[in-house]
Amino acid sequence: MPPAGRSPAVRAASVIVMDMAAVIHMIKPQRARFFGDYVQMHLLPFLQKQVTADTTRIDAVWDTYQEASLKLQTRARRGDSERRRTTIVSAQIPLPKGAEWQKFLKESQNKDQLFQFLSSELEQHARDEKYHLLTTKADLVLSNRPMDVSALSPCKQEEADTRMILHLKHAADQGHSKAYIQTVDTDVVVLAVHFFSQLNLTELWIAFGSGRTFKEIPIHDIVQELGPQQCHALPFATHLLGAMSHGIGKKTVWNIWQSFPHFTNTFNAITDNPGELTLESNHMKNLERLTVLMYSKQCAAYSVNIARKLMFTHGLKSLDAIPPTQHALYQHAKRAVLIVAFIWRQAFCKLPAEPEPDQWGWEWNERMKMWVPLWTTLPDPNQGCAMLLHCGCTVACRRNCKCSSAGIRCTLYCKCEGGCTNNELDS
């Protein structure tokens, strides 16, 4: 992040909302020996560098770590390290250095203790600062000056991305018109675009990334360019399409969406009325067609199941490069609905009410003690066949035919679709 004073955006902002988990990963404890030294030697000086003559408020928002969270599966995938022997973070505990610092930050319980400790330390050491500091500590909000924070605390929002939007709304309600967010999370950018029209701000900038990847994003300009319909649809579109775009360029996905604007109406309808998404609904049919276009612009199929068969039997795609099945796509869409229509939609609420995940594409894994994605409700194909063979023959499936050599008949998954000489012969 650039030094304060260089950017007109940060100079003009009166409130700065910071994703503190990202800040902690950027500010290495190079000089501090103990946790107690880290705030005074590294963290507080960093905050002071962000302050300009117009800055009157800084909101430091930290992640929280709840049991039975949907994020546990993501954190496990990132490879949480083993817990340190000393799990209590206090002022006189030595700081891990170098690679040990990064390992320490991979463990959720370590981070939870660290974030709460640093939040309390920040509030105490910032009492003489000219700016107003609000810092979250678990579900509470601490302030270095007297202030009514009842609209912010206690807060049951787990993720810092939605909680940052809640703090931004509070700042706007307090009269701030120009705001600046610092983060490395693309979800914050999507949320800012989605909620900007409800914040009553004139300008909103996001300082995104760090180092060579750093950029300042003018959210107010993006909102004006996209228009209200696409801004409203953006969260569902990014959650639905983002997870399916592996191997597919983001620009390609964006161009497909722009080429078929009626998909925007589908995204908005599902966001506003999630109960309308069923396996047989027109919304689901539109999602299937969009998915087919993502995998092949030339495919005329409207059903992902038909598209899978066509792409596979004609040798256009390998088995791992074809669209998901209809049932798998449906469960994926339900998971996107849970995030967008229930969790994100309540970003302005400090005590959101969320449905049970098992109704929206998740299932509880008793062995792992966490929620895991429900990929499909279809039976496991491995139970029905030990080996899936298909051939590329057209009519005379003999000699080099994989199916004939294996002593089995051709099926719909073969290029001949089962209408060949191999199926005319006796078993």
C-alpha positions as CSV (number, residue, x, y, z in Angstrom):
1,M,0.0,0.0,0.0
2,P,1.4,3.4,-0.9
3,P,2.5,6.0,1.7
4,A,-0.2,8.4,2.8
5,G,-0.4,11.7,0.8
6,R,0.4,10.3,-2.6
7,S,-3.1,9.4,-3.6
8,P,-5.9,12.0,-4.1
9,A,-8.4,9.2,-3.2
10,V,-7.0,8.7,0.3
11,R,-6.4,12.4,0.8
12,A,-10.1,13.1,0.1
13,A,-11.5,10.3,2.3
14,S,-12.7,11.1,5.8
15,V,-13.1,7.5,6.8
16,I,-10.9,4.5,6.2
17,V,-12.1,1.0,6.6
18,M,-9.4,-1.6,6.9
19,D,-9.3,-5.4,6.4
20,M,-7.0,-6.1,9.3
21,A,-6.3,-9.8,8.5
22,A,-4.8,-8.6,5.2
23,V,-2.8,-5.9,7.0
24,I,-1.3,-8.5,9.5
25,H,-0.2,-10.7,6.6
26,M,1.6,-7.7,5.0
27,I,3.3,-6.2,8.1
28,K,6.0,-8.7,9.2
29,P,7.2,-8.5,12.8
30,Q,10.8,-7.7,11.8
31,R,11.8,-5.5,14.8
32,A,9.3,-6.5,17.5
33,R,10.4,-9.4,19.8
34,F,7.1,-9.8,21.7
35,F,3.5,-9.6,20.8
36,G,3.2,-6.6,23.0
37,D,5.8,-4.7,20.9
38,Y,4.1,-5.5,17.6
39,V,1.3,-2.9,18.0
40,Q,3.6,0.0,18.9
41,M,6.4,-0.8,16.6
42,H,4.5,-2.0,13.5
43,L,0.7,-1.8,13.6
44,L,0.1,1.6,15.0
45,P,2.7,3.3,12.8
46,F,1.1,1.7,9.8
47,L,-2.3,3.2,10.7
48,Q,-0.7,6.6,11.3
49,K,0.7,6.5,7.8
50,Q,-2.8,6.1,6.3
51,V,-4.1,9.3,8.1
52,T,-4.3,12.5,6.2
53,A,-5.6,16.0,7.1
54,D,-9.1,14.9,6.1
55,T,-9.1,11.6,8.0
56,T,-11.3,11.7,11.0
57,R,-12.1,8.0,11.5
58,I,-10.5,4.6,11.0
59,D,-12.4,1.3,11.3
60,A,-10.2,-1.7,11.9
61,V,-12.2,-4.8,11.1
62,W,-10.9,-8.3,12.1
63,D,-12.1,-11.7,11.1
64,T,-13.7,-13.9,13.7
65,Y,-13.6,-17.7,13.8
66,Q,-16.8,-19.5,14.8
67,E,-17.4,-23.2,15.4
68,A,-19.3,-25.2,12.7
69,S,-18.6,-22.4,10.2
70,L,-18.9,-22.9,6.5
71,K,-15.4,-21.4,6.2
72,L,-13.8,-24.3,8.1
73,Q,-13.8,-26.3,4.9
74,T,-12.0,-23.5,3.0
75,R,-9.5,-23.1,5.9
76,A,-8.8,-26.8,5.9
77,R,-8.1,-26.7,2.2
78,R,-5.6,-23.9,2.7
79,G,-3.7,-26.2,5.0
80,D,-3.9,-25.0,8.6
81,S,-0.7,-25.7,10.5
82,E,-0.5,-27.5,13.7
83,R,-1.3,-25.4,16.7
84,R,1.7,-23.9,18.6
85,R,2.4,-25.2,22.0
86,T,1.9,-21.7,23.4
87,T,-1.6,-20.9,22.3
88,I,-2.2,-17.9,24.7
89,V,-1.2,-14.6,23.0
90,S,-0.1,-12.0,25.5
91,A,2.3,-9.0,25.6
92,Q,5.3,-10.9,26.9
93,I,5.1,-14.0,24.6
94,P,7.9,-14.0,22.0
95,L,6.8,-13.5,18.4
96,P,7.4,-16.2,15.8
97,K,9.7,-14.9,13.0
98,G,10.1,-15.6,9.3
99,A,8.4,-18.7,8.1
100,E,7.1,-19.5,11.6
101,W,5.0,-16.3,11.5
102,Q,3.3,-17.5,8.3
103,K,2.7,-20.9,9.9
104,F,1.3,-19.3,13.0
105,L,-1.2,-17.3,10.9
106,K,-2.4,-20.4,9.1
107,E,-4.0,-21.7,12.3
108,S,-7.5,-20.3,12.9
109,Q,-7.4,-20.5,16.7
110,N,-4.0,-18.7,16.8
111,K,-5.4,-15.9,14.6
112,D,-8.5,-15.6,16.7
113,Q,-6.4,-15.1,19.9
114,L,-4.0,-12.8,18.1
115,F,-6.7,-10.6,16.5
116,Q,-8.5,-10.1,19.8
117,F,-5.3,-9.2,21.6
118,L,-4.2,-6.7,18.9
119,S,-7.6,-5.1,18.9
120,S,-7.5,-4.4,22.6
121,E,-3.9,-3.1,22.3
122,L,-4.9,-0.8,19.4
123,E,-7.8,0.7,21.3
124,Q,-5.5,1.5,24.3
125,H,-2.5,2.9,22.4
126,A,-4.7,5.0,20.1
127,R,-6.4,7.0,22.8
128,D,-4.2,10.0,22.2
129,E,-4.6,9.9,18.4
130,K,-6.5,12.7,16.6
131,Y,-8.6,10.3,14.6
132,H,-11.5,8.2,15.9
133,L,-10.6,4.5,16.0
134,L,-13.2,1.8,16.0
135,T,-11.8,-1.8,16.2
136,T,-13.7,-5.0,16.3
137,K,-13.0,-7.6,18.9
138,A,-14.9,-10.8,18.4
139,D,-18.5,-9.7,18.3
140,L,-17.8,-6.4,20.1
141,V,-16.6,-3.0,18.9
142,L,-14.0,-1.0,20.9
143,S,-13.5,2.7,20.5
144,N,-10.7,5.0,21.5
145,R,-13.2,7.8,22.2
146,P,-16.8,7.8,23.6
147,M,-19.2,6.9,20.8
148,D,-22.5,5.2,20.4
149,V,-21.7,1.9,18.7
150,S,-25.0,0.1,19.4
151,A,-25.6,-0.2,15.6
152,L,-22.4,-2.1,15.3
153,S,-22.1,-4.1,18.5
154,P,-22.6,-6.9,19.4
155,C,-22.2,-8.3,15.9
156,K,-22.6,-11.9,14.8
157,Q,-21.2,-11.5,11.3
158,E,-18.2,-13.9,11.0
159,E,-16.6,-12.6,7.8
160,A,-14.7,-9.3,7.7
161,D,-15.9,-8.6,4.2
162,T,-19.6,-8.1,5.2
163,R,-18.7,-6.5,8.5
164,M,-16.7,-3.9,6.6
165,I,-19.8,-3.0,4.7
166,L,-21.7,-2.7,8.0
167,H,-19.1,-0.3,9.3
168,L,-19.1,1.6,6.0
169,K,-22.9,2.1,6.4
170,H,-22.5,3.3,9.9
171,A,-19.9,5.8,8.8
172,A,-22.1,7.1,6.0
173,D,-25.0,7.4,8.4
174,Q,-22.7,9.5,10.6
175,G,-22.2,12.0,7.8
176,H,-19.1,10.7,6.0
177,S,-19.4,11.1,2.2
178,K,-16.1,9.9,0.9
179,A,-14.6,6.6,2.1
180,Y,-11.6,4.5,1.4
181,I,-11.4,0.7,1.9
182,Q,-8.1,-1.3,2.2
183,T,-8.3,-5.0,1.4
184,V,-7.0,-7.8,-0.7
185,D,-10.3,-9.7,-1.0
186,T,-12.2,-9.5,-4.3
187,D,-15.4,-10.3,-2.4
188,V,-15.1,-6.8,-0.8
189,V,-15.0,-5.2,-4.2
190,V,-18.1,-7.1,-5.3
191,L,-20.0,-6.2,-2.1
192,A,-19.0,-2.5,-2.5
193,V,-20.3,-2.4,-6.0
194,H,-23.5,-4.1,-5.0
195,F,-24.3,-1.9,-1.9
196,F,-22.9,1.4,-3.1
197,S,-26.3,2.9,-4.1
198,Q,-27.6,2.2,-0.6
199,L,-24.7,3.9,1.2
200,N,-25.3,7.5,0.3
201,L,-21.7,8.1,-0.4
202,T,-20.4,10.4,-3.2
203,E,-17.1,8.5,-3.5
204,L,-15.9,5.1,-2.5
205,W,-12.4,3.9,-3.3
206,I,-10.8,0.5,-2.7
207,A,-7.1,0.2,-2.2
208,F,-6.7,-3.4,-3.5
209,G,-3.7,-5.6,-3.2
210,S,-0.1,-4.6,-2.2
211,G,3.3,-4.1,-3.8
212,R,3.3,-4.4,-7.6
213,T,-0.3,-5.6,-7.7
214,F,-1.6,-2.5,-5.8
215,K,-4.4,-0.5,-7.4
216,E,-7.0,2.0,-6.4
217,I,-10.5,1.1,-7.7
218,P,-13.1,3.8,-8.0
219,I,-16.3,2.0,-7.0
220,H,-18.5,5.0,-7.8
221,D,-17.3,5.0,-11.4
222,I,-17.8,1.3,-11.8
223,V,-21.4,1.5,-10.5
224,Q,-22.2,4.3,-12.9
225,E,-20.8,2.2,-15.8
226,L,-22.5,-1.1,-15.0
227,G,-25.9,0.3,-14.1
228,P,-28.2,-0.8,-11.2
229,Q,-29.3,-4.1,-12.7
230,Q,-25.8,-5.5,-13.2
231,C,-24.6,-4.1,-9.9
232,H,-27.4,-6.0,-8.2
233,A,-26.7,-9.2,-10.1
234,L,-22.9,-9.1,-9.6
235,P,-22.7,-11.1,-6.3
236,F,-24.7,-14.1,-7.6
237,A,-22.9,-14.0,-10.9
238,T,-19.4,-14.0,-9.4
239,H,-20.2,-16.8,-6.9
240,L,-22.0,-19.0,-9.5
241,L,-19.6,-18.5,-12.4
242,G,-16.3,-18.0,-10.5
243,A,-16.2,-21.5,-9.1
244,M,-17.0,-23.0,-12.6
245,S,-14.5,-20.9,-14.5
246,H,-11.4,-23.0,-13.8
247,G,-9.6,-23.3,-17.1
248,I,-12.0,-20.7,-18.6
249,G,-10.7,-17.1,-18.9
250,K,-12.6,-14.6,-16.7
251,K,-12.8,-12.3,-19.7
252,T,-14.6,-15.1,-21.6
253,V,-17.1,-15.6,-18.9
254,W,-17.7,-11.8,-18.6
255,N,-18.2,-11.5,-22.4
256,I,-20.7,-14.3,-22.4
257,W,-22.7,-12.6,-19.6
258,Q,-22.6,-9.3,-21.5
259,S,-23.7,-11.0,-24.7
260,F,-26.9,-12.4,-23.1
261,P,-28.3,-9.7,-20.9
262,H,-31.4,-11.8,-20.0
263,F,-29.1,-13.8,-17.7
264,T,-29.0,-10.6,-15.5
265,N,-32.7,-10.9,-14.9
266,T,-32.3,-14.5,-13.8
267,F,-29.5,-13.6,-11.4
268,N,-31.6,-10.8,-9.8
269,A,-34.7,-12.9,-9.6
270,I,-32.8,-15.7,-7.7
271,T,-31.1,-13.1,-5.5
272,D,-34.4,-11.5,-4.5
273,N,-36.5,-14.7,-4.3
274,P,-34.2,-17.7,-3.6
275,G,-37.1,-20.0,-3.1
276,E,-37.9,-19.8,-6.8
277,L,-34.8,-21.7,-7.8
278,T,-35.8,-25.4,-8.2
279,L,-34.5,-28.1,-10.4
280,E,-37.5,-27.8,-12.8
281,S,-37.7,-23.9,-12.8
282,N,-37.0,-21.7,-15.7
283,H,-34.2,-20.1,-13.7
284,M,-32.5,-23.4,-13.6
285,K,-32.9,-23.8,-17.3
286,N,-31.3,-20.4,-17.9
287,L,-28.4,-21.4,-15.6
288,E,-27.9,-24.6,-17.6
289,R,-27.8,-22.7,-20.9
290,L,-25.3,-20.2,-19.5
291,T,-23.1,-23.1,-18.2
292,V,-23.1,-24.7,-21.6
293,L,-22.0,-21.5,-23.3
294,M,-19.1,-21.2,-20.8
295,Y,-17.8,-24.6,-21.9
296,S,-18.6,-24.2,-25.6
297,K,-19.9,-21.2,-27.5
298,Q,-20.8,-23.5,-30.4
299,C,-22.9,-26.0,-28.5
300,A,-26.6,-25.5,-29.2
301,A,-27.7,-27.7,-26.2
302,Y,-29.8,-26.0,-23.5
303,S,-29.3,-28.9,-21.1
304,V,-26.0,-29.5,-19.4
305,N,-26.6,-33.3,-19.5
306,I,-27.1,-33.3,-23.2
307,A,-24.1,-31.0,-23.7
308,R,-22.0,-33.4,-21.6
309,K,-22.9,-36.2,-23.9
310,L,-22.3,-34.3,-27.1
311,M,-18.9,-32.9,-26.0
312,F,-17.7,-36.2,-24.7
313,T,-18.9,-38.6,-27.5
314,H,-17.7,-36.3,-30.3
315,G,-14.2,-36.0,-28.7
316,L,-14.5,-32.3,-28.2
317,K,-13.8,-32.4,-24.5
318,S,-12.2,-34.8,-22.0
319,L,-14.3,-36.1,-19.1
320,D,-12.9,-33.6,-16.7
321,A,-13.4,-30.7,-19.1
322,I,-17.2,-31.0,-19.7
323,P,-19.9,-29.1,-17.9
324,P,-21.2,-30.5,-14.5
325,T,-24.3,-32.6,-14.4
326,Q,-27.6,-30.9,-13.8
327,H,-27.8,-32.1,-10.2
328,A,-24.3,-31.0,-9.5
329,L,-25.0,-27.6,-11.0
330,Y,-28.1,-27.3,-9.0
331,Q,-26.3,-27.9,-5.7
332,H,-23.6,-25.4,-6.7
333,A,-26.2,-22.8,-7.5
334,K,-27.8,-23.4,-4.1
335,R,-24.5,-22.8,-2.3
336,A,-24.2,-19.5,-4.2
337,V,-27.8,-18.6,-3.2
338,L,-26.9,-19.2,0.5
339,I,-24.0,-16.8,0.4
340,V,-25.6,-14.1,-1.7
341,A,-29.3,-14.2,-0.9
342,F,-28.9,-14.8,2.9
343,I,-25.4,-14.0,4.2
344,W,-24.3,-11.1,2.0
345,R,-27.8,-9.7,1.7
346,Q,-27.8,-9.1,5.5
347,A,-24.5,-7.1,5.4
348,F,-26.3,-4.1,7.0
349,C,-27.6,-6.3,9.9
350,K,-25.4,-6.8,12.9
351,L,-27.4,-9.9,14.0
352,P,-28.1,-11.8,10.7
353,A,-30.5,-14.8,10.6
354,E,-29.1,-17.5,8.4
355,P,-30.8,-20.8,7.3
356,E,-29.4,-24.2,7.9
357,P,-26.7,-25.0,5.3
358,D,-28.1,-28.5,4.7
359,Q,-30.9,-26.9,2.8
360,W,-28.6,-25.1,0.5
361,G,-26.0,-27.4,-1.0
362,W,-24.1,-28.5,2.1
363,E,-23.9,-31.6,4.3
364,W,-22.5,-32.2,7.7
365,N,-19.4,-34.5,7.8
366,E,-19.4,-36.1,11.3
367,R,-15.8,-37.5,10.9
368,M,-14.3,-34.1,9.9
369,K,-16.7,-32.1,12.2
370,M,-17.4,-29.6,9.5
371,W,-19.8,-28.6,6.7
372,V,-18.7,-30.0,3.3
373,P,-20.3,-29.4,-0.2
374,L,-23.0,-31.7,-1.2
375,W,-21.8,-32.3,-4.8
376,T,-24.8,-34.2,-6.1
377,T,-27.9,-36.2,-5.0
378,L,-27.4,-38.8,-7.8
379,P,-26.1,-42.3,-6.9
380,D,-22.3,-42.8,-7.1
381,P,-21.6,-44.0,-10.7
382,N,-18.8,-46.2,-9.3
383,Q,-21.5,-48.4,-7.7
384,G,-23.1,-49.0,-11.1
385,C,-20.0,-49.7,-13.3
386,A,-16.5,-50.7,-12.5
387,M,-15.2,-49.3,-15.8
388,L,-16.5,-46.6,-18.2
389,L,-15.4,-47.3,-21.7
390,H,-16.3,-45.4,-24.9
391,C,-15.1,-45.7,-28.5
392,G,-14.7,-43.2,-31.3
393,C,-16.0,-45.5,-34.0
394,T,-18.9,-44.5,-36.2
395,V,-20.5,-47.6,-37.8
396,A,-18.3,-50.7,-38.0
397,C,-17.2,-51.1,-34.5
398,R,-14.7,-54.0,-34.9
399,R,-11.0,-54.6,-34.6
400,N,-9.7,-51.4,-32.9
401,C,-13.0,-50.7,-31.2
402,K,-12.4,-50.3,-27.4
403,C,-15.8,-51.6,-26.6
404,S,-15.6,-54.7,-28.8
405,S,-12.1,-55.5,-27.5
406,A,-13.4,-55.3,-24.0
407,G,-16.3,-57.6,-24.8
408,I,-19.0,-55.0,-24.1
409,R,-21.6,-53.3,-26.2
410,C,-21.4,-49.7,-27.3
411,T,-23.4,-47.1,-25.4
412,L,-24.8,-43.6,-25.8
413,Y,-21.4,-42.3,-24.6
414,C,-19.7,-43.7,-27.8
415,K,-19.5,-41.7,-30.9
416,C,-21.8,-44.2,-32.6
417,E,-24.3,-43.8,-29.8
418,G,-24.8,-47.5,-29.7
419,G,-26.2,-47.8,-33.3
420,C,-23.3,-49.8,-34.7
421,T,-22.4,-53.3,-35.9
422,N,-21.0,-54.1,-32.4
423,N,-24.5,-54.0,-31.0
424,E,-25.9,-56.1,-33.8
425,L,-23.8,-59.1,-32.8
426,D,-24.6,-61.6,-30.2
427,S,-23.1,-61.2,-26.8
